[in-house]
Amino acid sequence: MQRRTLIRALLASSAYALPSCSREDAKAEALRSVIERVVVPNTAAVVEDSRRLEVELAQLAALPTLDTLGASRQSWRRSISSWKRLDAFRIGPVLESNSLLRAMFWPVRSAGIDALLQGEQAIDEASIDAMGVDRRGLFALEYLLFAEDGEEQIVARFTGGAGERRARLARALAGNISFYATGLARSLAGGTAYARKFAEGGQESLNRLVAQLVYTVESVSVNRLARTSTLAKNGSLKATAMEGGLARVSQLIALTSLRAAEELYLAAERGLCQLVKSQSAAVDRELRSAFARAIAAVSDLGAPLEDVAKRDPAQLDAAAASVKSLERALKVDLTSLLGVTASFASVDGD
């Protein structure tokens, strides 16, 4: 305990080894790099992938086949990955545009989607935008594109009279996702002005960024790995209980979130890592190693989390422990070194 206290004191005091102007300049550069080198390109990827998804859904609606379904599913997976990378930075225009809420709300209300498919209300741009978030977005599309029965049955549901309404809904949902992606990019406006504003925020921006890193990693630890393990042990693990369960992308989502957090830390070697390294190369090495170990542990699962929970629960628990170790390193070493004062709201029970 005394050793940990001493380490914290040394890390905190090292922040004052450089002249104040140099520290502030380095901090501003790191914060600016996060926006320019991570957030801006991730936003561009969201726009591109969302537009591509809209195109693929239009082709599926026009000609439902196994090929067009497969292309739509692959485009959906790319879109969920790009949106999840952006989700790791819930700050500024990314949060304030409400795009994340409208594009990625989970869990969706499947009964509400079924009622919409069987009803007679209009399905168009205006009606989709007026719907509750639990009936639209990427996970509403997941419900339409992925099911626990075969691909042939899914294709069949897009044909005939009833299929026409399903196809119209799928196209409208994809269009709505693309609309919010474009709106988000417009709010960011190339990122130059926001990068300057974020950099000028100084310690306050740094506090928010570190808190976001911690939250993202803790969400993987608690809401994905530990929760999956608990559901399996309780005998209540099923596809619909998992975010991305129908599409079998639960591992992909966890891995994407961890990699996104690492990307924010590094920012192409111009981000927080430079601030940390300038004060303690040892802490920077340990944080990099902690990221690498956590990412490798989740990657090595090699299958959706729900499959691993049934096949090898010990491996899932080991991956959860590795991610928890990364979380502790961020909460203790990173925050101490950078003088972060933000409190961290636990995601337990989310």
C-alpha positions in Angstrom: 0.0 0.0 0.0 2.8 2.4 0.9 4.6 1.5 -2.3 1.6 2.3 -4.4 1.1 5.6 -2.5 4.8 6.5 -3.2 4.5 5.7 -6.9 1.4 7.9 -7.1 3.3 10.8 -5.4 6.3 10.4 -7.7 4.1 10.2 -10.8 2.1 13.3 -9.8 5.2 15.3 -8.9 6.9 14.4 -12.2 4.2 16.5 -14.0 6.0 19.6 -12.8 9.4 18.7 -14.1 8.9 20.7 -17.3 8.2 24.4 -17.7 4.5 25.2 -17.5 4.3 26.5 -21.1 6.0 23.4 -22.4 3.5 21.2 -20.5 0.5 23.1 -21.8 1.8 23.1 -25.4 2.4 19.3 -25.3 -1.1 18.8 -23.8 -2.7 20.9 -26.5 -0.9 19.0 -29.2 -2.0 15.7 -27.8 -5.6 16.7 -27.5 -5.6 18.2 -31.0 -4.0 15.0 -32.4 -6.8 12.9 -30.9 -9.4 14.8 -32.9 -7.4 15.2 -36.2 -5.9 11.7 -36.2 -8.6 9.6 -34.7 -12.0 11.2 -34.4 -12.1 12.9 -37.9 -11.0 9.7 -39.8 -13.4 7.6 -37.7 -16.3 9.9 -38.6 -15.4 9.7 -42.3 -15.5 5.9 -42.0 -18.9 6.0 -40.4 -20.2 8.1 -43.2 -18.7 5.9 -45.9 -19.8 2.6 -44.4 -23.3 4.0 -43.6 -23.8 5.1 -47.2 -22.5 1.7 -48.5 -25.0 0.0 -46.2 -27.8 2.1 -47.7 -26.8 1.0 -51.2 -26.6 -2.7 -50.2 -30.1 -2.5 -48.6 -31.5 -0.9 -51.7 -30.1 -3.8 -53.8 -31.5 -6.4 -51.3 -34.9 -4.7 -51.4 -34.9 -4.7 -55.3 -33.7 -8.3 -55.7 -33.8 -10.5 -52.6 -31.2 -13.3 -53.1 -28.7 -15.1 -50.9 -26.0 -12.9 -52.6 -27.7 -9.6 -51.9 -28.4 -10.7 -48.3 -24.8 -11.7 -47.8 -23.6 -8.4 -49.1 -26.0 -6.5 -46.9 -24.9 -8.5 -43.9 -21.2 -7.8 -44.6 -21.9 -4.1 -45.0 -23.8 -4.2 -41.7 -20.8 -5.7 -39.9 -18.5 -3.0 -41.4 -21.0 -0.3 -40.2 -21.3 -1.6 -36.7 -17.5 -1.7 -36.4 -17.1 1.9 -37.6 -19.9 3.2 -35.4 -18.4 1.3 -32.4 -15.0 2.9 -33.0 -16.6 6.3 -33.0 -18.6 5.4 -29.9 -15.4 5.3 -27.9 -15.3 9.1 -28.1 -18.6 10.3 -26.7 -17.5 13.9 -26.4 -18.4 17.1 -28.3 -20.3 16.8 -31.6 -20.1 13.0 -31.5 -22.3 13.1 -28.4 -24.2 16.3 -28.9 -25.5 15.3 -32.4 -27.5 12.4 -30.8 -26.3 10.3 -33.7 -25.0 7.5 -31.5 -28.3 7.2 -29.7 -30.3 7.0 -32.9 -28.0 4.7 -34.8 -26.9 2.3 -32.1 -29.6 2.0 -29.5 -29.8 -1.5 -28.0 -31.8 -3.5 -27.1 -34.4 -2.9 -29.8 -38.0 -3.8 -29.1 -38.6 -6.7 -31.5 -42.3 -6.8 -30.8 -42.6 -3.2 -31.9 -40.7 -3.9 -35.1 -43.0 -6.9 -35.8 -46.0 -4.7 -35.2 -44.7 -2.2 -37.6 -44.2 -4.9 -40.3 -47.7 -6.2 -39.8 -49.4 -2.8 -39.6 -50.4 -0.3 -42.1 -48.7 2.9 -41.0 -46.5 4.7 -43.5 -42.9 3.6 -43.7 -40.9 6.5 -45.0 -38.1 9.0 -43.9 -40.5 11.0 -41.8 -42.1 8.1 -40.0 -38.7 6.5 -39.2 -37.3 9.7 -37.8 -40.4 10.0 -35.6 -40.1 6.5 -34.2 -38.7 5.7 -30.8 -35.0 4.7 -30.8 -35.9 1.1 -29.8 -37.4 0.5 -33.3 -34.6 1.8 -35.5 -30.9 2.0 -36.0 -28.3 -0.7 -36.7 -29.8 -3.2 -34.2 -33.2 -2.9 -35.7 -31.6 -3.8 -39.0 -29.8 -6.7 -37.3 -33.2 -8.0 -36.4 -34.3 -7.9 -40.0 -31.1 -9.2 -41.6 -30.1 -11.9 -39.1 -32.3 -14.5 -37.5 -31.9 -17.8 -35.7 -33.3 -19.7 -38.7 -31.6 -20.1 -42.1 -30.6 -17.5 -44.7 -33.2 -18.9 -47.2 -36.0 -18.1 -44.8 -34.7 -14.6 -44.3 -34.5 -14.0 -48.1 -38.1 -15.3 -48.4 -39.3 -12.8 -45.9 -38.2 -10.0 -48.3 -40.3 -11.4 -51.1 -44.0 -11.2 -51.9 -46.5 -8.7 -50.5 -45.4 -8.8 -46.9 -41.8 -8.8 -48.1 -42.2 -5.5 -49.8 -43.1 -3.8 -46.5 -40.0 -5.5 -44.9 -37.8 -4.3 -47.7 -39.2 -0.8 -47.4 -38.5 -0.7 -43.7 -34.9 -2.0 -44.2 -34.2 0.7 -46.8 -35.7 3.4 -44.6 -33.7 2.3 -41.6 -30.5 2.3 -43.6 -31.3 5.7 -45.0 -31.9 7.0 -41.5 -28.6 5.7 -40.2 -26.8 7.3 -43.2 -28.7 10.6 -42.5 -27.4 10.8 -39.0 -23.9 9.8 -40.0 -23.9 12.7 -42.5 -25.3 15.0 -39.9 -22.6 14.1 -37.5 -19.9 14.8 -40.1 -21.5 18.1 -40.8 -21.5 19.0 -37.1 -17.8 18.1 -36.8 -17.2 20.2 -40.0 -13.8 18.8 -40.9 -12.7 18.8 -37.3 -10.4 21.9 -37.5 -12.4 24.2 -35.3 -13.3 21.4 -32.8 -9.7 20.2 -32.6 -8.7 23.7 -31.6 -11.6 24.0 -29.1 -10.8 20.6 -27.6 -7.1 21.5 -27.3 -7.9 24.9 -25.7 -10.0 23.0 -23.1 -6.7 21.8 -21.6 -7.0 19.8 -18.4 -10.8 19.7 -18.6 -10.6 18.1 -22.0 -7.9 15.7 -20.8 -10.1 14.7 -17.8 -13.0 14.0 -20.2 -10.8 12.0 -22.6 -9.3 9.8 -19.9 -12.7 9.3 -18.3 -14.0 8.1 -21.7 -11.1 5.7 -22.1 -11.8 4.2 -18.7 -15.5 4.0 -19.4 -15.0 2.2 -22.7 -12.6 -0.4 -21.3 -14.8 -0.9 -18.2 -17.8 -1.4 -20.4 -16.0 -4.3 -22.2 -15.0 -5.8 -18.9 -18.4 -5.5 -17.2 -21.1 -5.3 -19.9 -19.6 -7.7 -22.4 -17.3 -10.3 -20.8 -18.4 -10.5 -17.2 -22.1 -10.2 -18.1 -21.8 -13.0 -20.7 -20.1 -15.2 -18.2 -22.9 -14.5 -15.6 -25.7 -15.2 -18.1 -24.1 -18.5 -19.1 -23.7 -19.6 -15.5 -27.3 -18.6 -14.8 -28.5 -20.6 -17.8 -30.1 -17.5 -19.3 -27.7 -16.9 -22.2 -29.4 -16.5 -25.6 -28.7 -14.6 -28.8 -31.2 -11.8 -28.1 -29.7 -11.1 -24.7 -26.4 -10.2 -26.3 -25.6 -7.0 -28.2 -24.9 -8.2 -31.7 -26.0 -11.7 -30.7 -28.2 -12.4 -33.7 -25.4 -11.3 -36.0 -22.8 -13.2 -33.9 -20.6 -10.2 -33.6 -20.4 -9.9 -29.8 -16.6 -10.6 -29.8 -16.1 -8.2 -32.7 -17.9 -5.4 -30.8 -15.7 -6.1 -27.7 -12.5 -6.2 -29.7 -13.4 -3.0 -31.7 -14.1 -1.1 -28.5 -10.7 -2.1 -27.0 -8.9 -1.2 -30.2 -10.7 2.1 -30.4 -9.6 3.0 -26.8 -6.0 2.1 -27.7 -6.2 4.2 -30.8 -7.3 7.2 -28.7 -4.4 6.7 -26.3 -1.9 6.5 -29.2 -3.4 8.9 -31.8 -0.8 7.8 -34.3 2.0 8.3 -31.6 1.0 11.9 -31.1 -1.7 11.5 -28.4 -1.8 10.8 -24.7 1.1 8.4 -25.1 3.4 11.3 -25.8 2.3 13.1 -22.6 2.8 9.9 -20.6 6.2 9.0 -22.2 7.6 12.5 -21.6 7.0 12.0 -17.9 7.5 8.2 -17.5 8.6 5.9 -20.2 8.0 3.0 -17.9 4.3 3.9 -17.4 3.9 4.3 -21.2 5.4 0.9 -21.8 3.1 -0.7 -19.2 0.0 0.9 -20.6 0.9 -0.2 -24.1 1.5 -3.7 -22.8 -1.8 -3.7 -20.9 -3.7 -2.7 -24.0 -1.8 -5.4 -26.0 -2.6 -8.1 -23.4 -6.3 -7.2 -23.2 -6.7 -7.0 -27.0 -4.8 -10.3 -27.5 -6.9 -12.1 -24.9 -10.2 -11.0 -26.5 -8.9 -11.7 -30.0 -7.7 -15.2 -28.9 -11.3 -16.1 -27.9 -11.8 -16.7 -31.6 -15.6 -16.9 -31.5 -18.7 -15.0 -30.3 -18.6 -14.4 -26.5 -21.7 -16.6 -26.0 -20.0 -19.5 -27.7 -16.9 -19.2 -25.6 -18.9 -18.9 -22.4 -20.4 -22.4 -23.1 -17.3 -24.0 -24.6 -14.5 -22.6 -22.3 -15.8 -20.4 -19.5 -12.3 -20.3 -18.0 -10.9 -18.7 -21.1 -13.7 -16.0 -21.1 -13.0 -15.3 -17.4 -9.2 -15.0 -18.2 -10.0 -12.5 -20.9 -12.2 -10.5 -18.6 -9.4 -10.4 -16.0 -7.0 -9.1 -18.6 -9.3 -6.3 -19.6 -9.9 -5.6 -15.9 -6.1 -5.2 -15.5 -6.1 -2.7 -18.3 -8.9 -0.8 -16.7 -7.0 -0.6 -13.4 -3.9 0.7 -15.1 -5.9 3.4 -16.8 -7.7 4.4 -13.5 -4.5 4.4 -11.4 -1.4 5.0 -13.5 -2.7 7.1 -16.3 -4.9 9.3 -14.1 -2.1 9.8 -11.6 0.5 10.7 -14.1 -1.7 13.2 -16.0 -3.3 14.7 -12.9 -6.8 13.7 -13.9 -9.4 14.6 -11.4 -12.5 13.3 -13.1 -14.6 10.8 -11.1 -15.4 7.6 -12.9 -19.0 6.4 -13.0 -19.1 2.6 -12.7 -20.9 0.8 -15.5 -21.8 -2.1 -13.1 -25.4 -2.9 -13.5 -25.9 -1.2 -16.8 
